[in-house]
Amino acid sequence: MLEDTESGYRAKIILLKDEGYTVPQIRKLTNHHDNNIRKWIHRFNEKGIDSIISKKHNHKQHKFDNDIEKQIVDITSANPRSFDLGFSTWSLRVLAGFLMNDLKLVDKISHSEIRNILLKHNIKWRISKTVLSNKRSNNDPAEYTLKKSTLNR
């Protein structure tokens, strides 16, 4: 168990608690959040040693044929307003929900799977930008400087 770092730190938490350390003391020794420490102690108390051992997750990535991938790329390239939606840019999570719930194009797809499909088709997904000015700011130089300094932190 100690070879697996996650299971090892969980076991260390359990051993420290067994030795009488409090949660704040364990936090200082392990540098983990109190809620996580409590979570692993409670899991161990309820379910035993198997509950703190890391399990390998076998998330099966869905395979989509080229036709569905092409449709996803086309939808991503379109303005959401063309689908009578009330916003003008897609987020990957909103797009995933739209493909599953509204269009029923796929049964299940995650935002990371959409990102991978777009990358496969040489489309780099944009990162949201913060706008430094808007119509309500009246182009106030002090407000612009404040916003810019906030962004550069």
Backbone bond lengths (Angstrom), bond angles and torsions (degrees), N, CA, C in turn:
res aa  C-N    CA-C-N  psi(-1)  N-CA   C-N-CA  omega(-1)  CA-C   N-CA-C  phi
1 M - - - 1.452 - - 1.521 110.17 -
2 L 1.304 118.07 -32.88 1.453 120.16 -176.32 1.528 112.64 -72.25
3 E 1.345 117.14 -16.64 1.463 119.81 176.58 1.521 111.44 -70.69
4 D 1.327 116.25 -30.85 1.460 121.56 176.44 1.522 107.25 -86.23
5 T 1.321 117.50 115.70 1.473 120.84 -172.62 1.527 112.55 -60.52
6 E 1.344 118.08 -40.23 1.465 119.66 -178.86 1.517 111.03 -66.12
7 S 1.321 116.93 -48.27 1.458 119.73 178.63 1.519 110.44 -64.03
8 G 1.327 117.16 -34.76 1.462 121.41 179.46 1.514 112.25 -63.80
9 Y 1.340 117.12 -44.85 1.470 117.94 -179.41 1.524 110.36 -69.67
10 R 1.334 117.21 -32.44 1.466 119.25 176.91 1.527 110.39 -66.02
11 A 1.324 116.54 -41.95 1.468 120.47 178.37 1.527 110.31 -63.81
12 K 1.322 116.48 -39.02 1.461 120.53 178.38 1.527 110.67 -62.05
13 I 1.335 116.71 -40.30 1.461 121.27 177.27 1.527 110.07 -60.52
14 I 1.325 116.59 -45.96 1.465 121.42 -178.96 1.526 110.18 -62.95
15 L 1.335 117.11 -43.93 1.468 120.84 -179.68 1.528 111.32 -64.53
16 L 1.340 116.44 -41.53 1.461 119.29 178.65 1.533 110.79 -63.69
17 K 1.325 116.75 -41.05 1.463 120.21 178.67 1.525 109.81 -64.01
18 D 1.333 117.05 -39.62 1.458 121.71 179.17 1.532 111.17 -64.83
19 E 1.327 116.83 -30.20 1.457 121.09 179.07 1.526 111.68 -80.57
20 G 1.324 117.71 -1.60 1.456 120.90 174.47 1.517 115.38 101.38
21 Y 1.314 117.59 4.83 1.465 119.75 178.69 1.530 109.59 -71.38
22 T 1.323 115.92 147.23 1.460 121.28 176.00 1.528 108.82 -86.86
23 V 1.322 115.94 167.16 1.468 120.46 -179.87 1.535 111.33 -59.13
24 P 1.354 120.03 -45.59 1.479 119.02 177.83 1.536 112.55 -61.37
25 Q 1.324 116.96 -35.85 1.463 119.34 177.63 1.529 110.86 -67.97
26 I 1.329 116.52 -40.33 1.471 120.61 178.10 1.523 109.93 -64.06
27 R 1.338 116.01 -37.89 1.472 119.99 177.87 1.517 110.79 -59.33
28 K 1.323 116.68 -44.72 1.462 119.96 -179.82 1.518 112.16 -65.03
29 L 1.331 117.12 -34.14 1.460 120.97 -178.73 1.526 113.06 -79.42
30 T 1.338 116.93 -33.53 1.468 120.24 -173.86 1.521 113.78 -107.81
31 N 1.334 117.17 -14.22 1.454 121.82 -178.20 1.529 111.93 59.91
32 H 1.337 116.51 40.60 1.454 122.27 174.82 1.517 108.59 -117.58
33 H 1.317 116.17 155.52 1.458 122.06 -177.32 1.532 110.68 -69.72
34 D 1.329 115.07 145.36 1.463 121.32 -179.09 1.526 112.62 -53.68
35 N 1.335 116.68 -42.82 1.468 119.55 -178.55 1.520 111.73 -62.04
36 N 1.329 117.35 -39.88 1.465 119.78 178.13 1.522 111.10 -67.56
37 I 1.312 116.47 -39.81 1.462 120.19 178.65 1.522 109.49 -60.71
38 R 1.322 116.64 -48.61 1.468 120.41 179.12 1.528 111.26 -62.05
39 K 1.330 116.25 -40.77 1.463 120.38 -179.19 1.515 110.75 -58.22
40 W 1.347 117.70 -45.98 1.467 120.01 -176.98 1.519 111.86 -73.01
41 I 1.322 117.23 -32.65 1.468 119.46 176.20 1.529 109.87 -65.71
42 H 1.339 116.51 -45.47 1.470 120.06 179.72 1.524 111.30 -64.69
43 R 1.316 117.41 -42.69 1.469 119.85 178.35 1.519 111.15 -60.22
44 F 1.339 115.74 -43.69 1.462 119.78 179.54 1.533 110.22 -63.01
45 N 1.330 117.03 -43.98 1.465 120.26 -179.41 1.524 112.45 -64.80
46 E 1.330 116.94 -33.83 1.465 120.85 -177.17 1.525 113.07 -83.87
47 K 1.351 116.69 -38.94 1.473 119.31 -168.93 1.522 114.49 -122.60
48 G 1.332 117.19 -6.86 1.458 119.46 176.96 1.513 113.35 88.07
49 I 1.348 114.16 -167.39 1.469 122.08 -171.97 1.530 112.76 -62.66
50 D 1.333 117.93 -33.01 1.469 120.19 -178.51 1.529 112.21 -63.04
51 S 1.323 117.02 -24.09 1.471 119.75 -176.93 1.520 113.27 -75.09
52 I 1.334 118.49 -15.96 1.469 119.13 -179.28 1.528 112.24 -104.70
53 I 1.331 116.88 -2.99 1.465 120.07 178.51 1.525 108.64 -82.13
54 S 1.328 115.99 133.02 1.460 121.05 179.38 1.523 109.78 -65.50
55 K 1.305 114.41 134.47 1.457 120.75 177.07 1.517 108.44 -104.49
56 K 1.298 116.40 140.62 1.454 120.30 176.50 1.522 107.90 -80.21
57 H 1.319 115.22 123.35 1.464 120.21 179.18 1.520 108.89 -89.60
58 N 1.292 114.81 128.71 1.460 119.48 177.58 1.521 108.93 -105.63
59 H 1.332 114.48 75.57 1.452 119.10 177.81 1.521 107.72 -76.64
60 K 1.288 114.64 116.61 1.454 119.44 -179.51 1.520 108.65 -84.08
61 Q 1.333 114.82 118.70 1.455 118.08 177.80 1.525 108.14 -76.47
62 H 1.302 114.82 134.34 1.456 120.12 -178.67 1.524 109.66 -72.65
63 K 1.296 115.47 140.43 1.455 121.05 175.65 1.521 108.00 -99.58
64 F 1.312 115.18 125.89 1.456 120.56 179.22 1.517 108.05 -114.80
65 D 1.329 115.88 139.26 1.457 118.19 179.67 1.528 109.74 -74.73
66 N 1.311 115.08 169.08 1.466 120.50 -175.42 1.526 112.45 -61.17
67 D 1.335 116.92 -32.93 1.463 120.41 -179.83 1.531 110.65 -64.24
68 I 1.329 116.83 -45.47 1.463 119.87 179.41 1.518 110.20 -67.58
69 E 1.329 117.43 -41.11 1.473 119.87 177.56 1.517 110.65 -59.73
70 K 1.329 117.43 -41.52 1.468 121.65 178.80 1.525 110.38 -62.76
71 Q 1.334 117.42 -41.52 1.458 120.77 178.35 1.529 110.77 -64.01
72 I 1.342 116.36 -40.02 1.469 120.09 178.74 1.522 110.11 -63.35
73 V 1.336 117.03 -42.62 1.465 121.00 178.52 1.523 110.26 -63.34
74 D 1.328 117.01 -42.54 1.464 120.82 179.83 1.533 111.56 -63.90
75 I 1.331 116.74 -43.56 1.463 120.84 179.90 1.523 110.04 -65.41
76 T 1.327 116.31 -41.54 1.459 120.59 179.35 1.516 110.98 -62.43
77 S 1.321 116.89 -34.86 1.462 121.33 -178.64 1.524 112.31 -77.44
78 A 1.329 116.93 -16.59 1.468 120.74 -177.95 1.522 110.34 -86.89
79 N 1.300 115.55 154.79 1.452 122.14 175.89 1.528 108.62 -73.92
80 P 1.337 118.62 130.38 1.469 119.90 179.64 1.526 113.70 -57.14
81 R 1.322 116.65 -25.98 1.465 119.22 179.28 1.532 111.20 -64.84
82 S 1.343 117.32 -24.42 1.470 120.03 177.47 1.536 111.14 -68.39
83 F 1.332 117.11 -14.05 1.460 122.30 175.26 1.535 110.87 -103.89
84 D 1.333 116.04 18.34 1.467 123.64 -179.43 1.527 112.44 61.29
85 L 1.329 116.28 36.58 1.454 121.67 175.96 1.515 109.17 -98.66
86 G 1.305 117.94 155.39 1.452 121.99 -172.65 1.513 115.26 -90.99
87 F 1.304 118.00 26.27 1.466 121.11 178.18 1.516 108.81 -143.61
88 S 1.335 116.16 164.67 1.467 119.30 -171.91 1.521 114.31 -111.91
89 T 1.313 118.78 -4.86 1.465 120.58 176.38 1.517 109.75 -136.11
90 W 1.318 115.32 147.77 1.459 121.69 178.87 1.520 110.55 -87.52
91 S 1.305 116.22 145.47 1.453 120.99 159.84 1.524 104.71 -106.43
92 L 1.313 117.00 158.11 1.463 119.33 -178.12 1.526 111.25 -63.37
93 R 1.326 117.26 -37.45 1.463 120.23 -179.32 1.536 111.47 -69.34
94 V 1.320 116.71 -41.75 1.469 119.87 177.73 1.522 109.33 -65.19
95 L 1.308 116.70 -40.79 1.459 120.78 178.45 1.534 110.98 -60.87
96 A 1.333 116.85 -42.79 1.466 120.77 178.64 1.531 110.20 -60.25
97 G 1.329 116.59 -45.79 1.459 120.11 178.26 1.516 112.31 -62.86
98 F 1.316 116.64 -40.62 1.460 121.45 179.53 1.533 111.21 -63.11
99 L 1.336 116.31 -43.40 1.471 120.35 -179.43 1.526 111.72 -65.16
100 M 1.345 116.11 -36.96 1.467 119.48 -177.80 1.525 112.32 -83.14
101 N 1.325 117.32 -47.94 1.467 120.82 -169.35 1.519 113.94 -89.60
102 D 1.332 116.24 -41.21 1.461 118.84 -175.01 1.527 112.14 -89.02
103 L 1.327 116.18 -52.56 1.462 119.29 -177.35 1.525 113.10 -84.89
104 K 1.332 116.30 -21.34 1.471 121.57 -176.02 1.527 111.05 54.82
105 L 1.347 115.39 35.37 1.456 121.43 -179.64 1.526 110.51 -72.46
106 V 1.328 116.64 -36.82 1.465 122.41 178.74 1.529 108.15 -135.30
107 D 1.334 115.35 155.30 1.463 119.45 177.86 1.517 111.13 -75.61
108 K 1.345 115.41 -40.07 1.458 119.56 -176.69 1.521 108.83 -151.54
109 I 1.334 115.51 134.39 1.459 121.23 176.22 1.529 107.75 -157.19
110 S 1.316 116.31 141.03 1.464 120.10 179.13 1.519 109.47 -101.94
111 H 1.328 114.97 164.68 1.465 118.71 178.46 1.526 110.57 -64.14
112 S 1.326 118.15 -32.55 1.467 119.39 179.17 1.530 111.33 -71.38
113 E 1.334 117.15 -32.63 1.466 119.10 175.14 1.529 110.62 -66.53
114 I 1.319 117.04 -38.39 1.467 119.97 176.36 1.518 109.64 -62.96
115 R 1.345 116.74 -45.06 1.467 120.24 178.77 1.534 110.19 -57.91
116 N 1.331 117.44 -43.40 1.466 120.65 179.89 1.521 111.91 -64.52
117 I 1.334 117.47 -39.15 1.469 120.54 177.22 1.523 109.99 -62.91
118 L 1.333 116.59 -44.05 1.466 120.01 -179.97 1.527 110.84 -64.25
119 L 1.322 117.03 -42.10 1.464 120.08 177.90 1.525 111.08 -63.42
120 K 1.324 116.73 -38.45 1.466 121.60 178.04 1.527 110.62 -59.95
121 H 1.331 116.14 -32.97 1.463 121.34 -179.98 1.531 111.70 -97.91
122 N 1.343 115.64 22.39 1.473 123.45 175.84 1.524 113.59 59.54
123 I 1.330 116.27 35.39 1.456 120.75 174.71 1.520 107.06 -111.94
124 K 1.323 115.73 117.38 1.458 119.94 177.44 1.512 107.86 -89.00
125 W 1.327 115.61 126.28 1.456 119.45 -179.13 1.508 109.32 -74.72
126 R 1.294 116.70 135.38 1.456 121.84 -176.33 1.527 110.67 -76.47
127 I 1.311 114.85 155.14 1.447 122.16 172.98 1.518 106.41 -100.23
128 S 1.310 116.30 136.04 1.462 119.84 -178.94 1.514 110.73 -57.72
129 K 1.313 115.84 142.17 1.459 121.76 179.29 1.514 109.21 -107.94
130 T 1.304 115.88 146.72 1.448 120.80 174.09 1.522 107.92 -91.21
131 V 1.309 116.33 129.79 1.455 121.41 -179.16 1.514 108.46 -85.23
132 L 1.329 115.82 129.69 1.457 120.44 -177.23 1.513 113.28 -82.99
133 S 1.290 117.95 -20.46 1.456 119.14 179.13 1.520 108.98 -140.52
134 N 1.299 114.90 159.69 1.451 119.88 174.69 1.518 108.81 -146.30
135 K 1.290 117.04 177.02 1.463 120.65 -174.65 1.523 112.18 -67.14
136 R 1.342 117.00 -25.04 1.457 119.82 -176.96 1.525 112.76 -83.40
137 S 1.325 118.64 -11.91 1.465 119.83 -173.46 1.523 113.19 -80.62
138 N 1.319 118.04 -10.86 1.468 122.56 -179.17 1.532 111.99 55.44
139 N 1.333 116.72 26.42 1.467 122.80 177.33 1.526 112.63 54.49
140 D 1.309 116.96 40.46 1.457 122.40 178.25 1.528 109.29 -70.97
141 P 1.349 119.36 115.54 1.462 121.83 -178.16 1.527 113.08 -59.59
142 A 1.317 117.99 -34.45 1.467 120.62 179.95 1.529 110.57 -67.05
143 E 1.331 116.32 -40.73 1.469 120.05 178.80 1.527 110.53 -66.10
144 Y 1.333 116.81 -41.15 1.462 121.13 177.75 1.527 110.64 -60.83
145 T 1.320 117.67 -45.06 1.467 122.25 -179.93 1.521 110.53 -62.80
146 L 1.324 116.83 -40.71 1.460 121.03 178.60 1.523 111.19 -63.17
147 K 1.339 116.45 -46.50 1.460 120.24 178.98 1.522 110.93 -62.14
148 K 1.319 116.63 -43.95 1.451 120.96 -178.87 1.525 111.30 -63.81
149 S 1.318 117.67 -40.66 1.468 120.29 179.35 1.536 110.19 -66.99
150 T 1.313 117.29 -33.98 1.460 120.90 177.70 1.525 110.73 -65.89
151 L 1.315 117.14 -39.36 1.475 121.42 179.84 1.512 112.70 -68.67
152 N 1.316 117.29 -32.52 1.459 121.05 -174.88 1.518 114.35 -85.88
153 R 1.308 118.32 8.54 1.463 121.35 179.17 1.483 112.33 -73.26
